[in-house]
């Protein structure tokens, strides 16, 4: 009996375990939610910083490839290379700078397999890998040409089996003038840009450089276009001696968003002839403000009645979609002529951007 009484006293002396009340649980959940809310932006910022670093490294590799190409050939590659055949019908074949740079970005194997003829219409048309023929170069993923920040991803959404790219050569202040300012089908853009940021601006005439030979006078940006079997005659390939404004002050390569440029969805290399498959990675222009949004589509333009205003913000317009754009907050990354990678704010003065795009306008760009 004594033992039972002692056990009872001990049981009463030990307090019963108490759980959390509903209010306490809600407080704990609220605290955890607040901490997650504070940490999530930091995590996202860290991830974007890592993606931006990877993107910058790609641009650095492309810059080194350009210099190695120049060291080997004493000239830079063309931004794009087009071959026109007269028979049976006019056909335009294209290759971008990125095809020429393959041996210098550790893709010699792919490049060598695509060299099947001295005629570039064959060179860029097919490659044979592992006994499989008729494989377009664009069906091979080139990691150096992809920015991980672009939400579009590496694979084309309009051309299954093809891979895209996020970097393109700079053509400087080029402008596709016309009554509809670079319309593609019904995707027209009516604007006053052609009279504000004119071709090659600040142009050579204002600097008295029309005494130069045509090979220099008609050159706006650092990387030009080669056209075989077609007039006007092709400008000679660019070289360091032609970059009179200084390599460190001239944009050579920059980013673009595939989803905001319909012509870029066909693949990183030329994948067809004239029409919807033409290469969209020949060159871009500093005429268009950085990160100028062209996220609308032809369907949006059609729904708006083709008024010539909505088309300015559509990915199917051949002018406005040709600007440099990125998914990085606040600006775009570029490879300068000296190989340095620069992040340029989207708020840069537009004339300063034009000066950075020109090779010999004689101006000293302001802060950027």
Buried (B, 14 or more C-beta within 10 A) or exposed (E): EEEEEEEEEEEEEEEEEEEEEEEEEEEEEEEEEEEEEEEEEEEEEEEBEEBBEBBBEBBBBBBBBBBBBBEEEEBBBBBBBBBBBEEEEEBBBBBBBBBBBBBBBEBEEBBEBBEEEEEBBBBBBBBEBEEEEEBBBBBBBBBBBBBBBBEBEBBBEEBEEBBBBBBBBBBBBBBBEEEBBBBBBEBBBEBEBBEEBBBBBBBBEEEEBEEBEEBBBBBBBBBBBBBBEEEEEBBBBBEBEBBBBEBEBBBBBBBBBBBBBBBBBBBBBBBBBEEBBBBBBBBBBBBBBBBBBBEBBBEBBBEBEBEBBBBBBBBBBBBBBBBBBBBBEEBBBBBBBBBEBBBBEBEBEBBBBBBBBBBBBBBEBEEB
